[in-house]
Amino acid sequence: MEPRLIDPFNRTIEYVRLSVTDRCDLRCVYCLPADYRDFAEPEHWLTFDEIERAIRAFTELGVRRVRLTGGEPLTRHHLPDLVARLHALPHLEDLSLSTNAVQLKKHAQALFQSGVQRINVSLDSLKPERFTAITRGGKLNKVLDGLAAARQTGMRPIKINMVVMKDVNDGEIEDMVQFCIEQDFTLRLIETMPMGDTGRSASNHYMSLEVVRRRLAERFELVPTVMPGGGPARYVSVAGTNLRIGFITPISQHFCAGCNRVRLSADGALYLCLGQEDKMELRPLLRRGIGDEELKNAIRTAIARKPEKHDFREQPQKIVRFMSLTGG
């Protein structure tokens, strides 16, 4: 029988979001404070050897999907080397990357050749000044250049992640739909989440995506559809186009009942829920030379503690860590 990780609520865990760094070259308003510098020291990050060993253990327990995240993963030196090592794991079926794309133009070809077949790119505005304000200094043209480079390599699908913020960028949603139709990208709209002080501040601009969906339905013919992958988005297609739009609704319509993922932070903390504090520290185990079976047993023990759901709506002040520290 194929090995599987089953949590206490009979959910199969087959997806790991792997943070390779907590550092980022942007300071998006919903993610990090403008002056934040309290990052982990690089010696506290898992090494590539440790990451490969941990992910190998996960795949031997049934995990089939891994997404590289951060912070901004492209700030981690020699990332294509790690991609190649993970891509070579015999049980891993899907290796993807989330990025802000600021440095993607430089790295896209190497990442594709090493094994990244598909990417998600954070892009909250197509207006240069607004993009700079949301990211606190980012340059839109760099992201657009990175997207063009990724498309040239043959990466598919390329998904655009847009965090919808009322009175900030909600007036651009239709423009983003049109942009994704023209560029043959997939669009994913995301509700703000109260992660850390920045997330709670951004939540002052919270907008239910059900409102957005109804608004889009007045202009476009939306057809319910599905899209392969291990993520939480609920998709529709836009009739007459190739566009699929995903709605990620952790607040208005949470998807905890189908949660199939855990997050491994850059410093080796295995977070069992984005909206809870439950975690297991894997770095000390790896650095003391734990055996392969012991490592798998530690992972099983952690999964047995996975909580049923987050409390974003009931306890918005609960999570003090920033999004970038958890791995997105």
C-alpha angles and dihedrals in degrees: 000000000000111000116250137184109225120185125211091271095054094255117145112229109214103143130074123189103207119201113203095184139007091214125099137186091219133054104213112194094239095046116038136014113251094246099037113142103149095113126151116267112255091243087063092056117096110260120236089256091053093046092050091049094049094047091046088056091049093050091049086055093053106275109143104170130059127178120194112223142156151140081301109330094203089068089067109096119242093009094158088062090058091045091055092050093050093042088058094058105114099224099043111105104173129034117178140163138224115206143157086229095225089127097025097104089065096045107031098096095046092047092050093048090048094054113278105131101171138024142195116216125198109228118157100169141022092203110094096216094046091046089053091049095049093046094037097235107358121141115227094207091063091055093047090049089050092051091050091051092050092050090050092057092057098251109162135217104023109192125199115213113206119183104210114222121182113238090006110068106341090107090064099058095099090047090052090050090053092046091053092048090053095045097041092239129144115240124217119188116203133196118228116258128209097242111151125327093304093052092049091049091051089048087069082075093048116149125184111238090218086071089049092049092053090048093051091047089062091061104028135038103244119200120191110243142156132239127201115250142085099262133112101243121125107216139213127178124223109237115242093022139071092241123124120190120202124201116208107193113175092158109033097036112006121205099209094124089067098038109145101168148083130188128232111200125216091258094050103263111145106215113199097195132020091222101043135062096233110128145143123219108230099172096075090049093050093047095051090056102254114189123250095254091045089052091051091048090052089053091049090050090052094049089052087063097050108132123234098241148339125265100219093132098038098040110020092166094056103092112064098171117094122246092248091058093057098049101256 
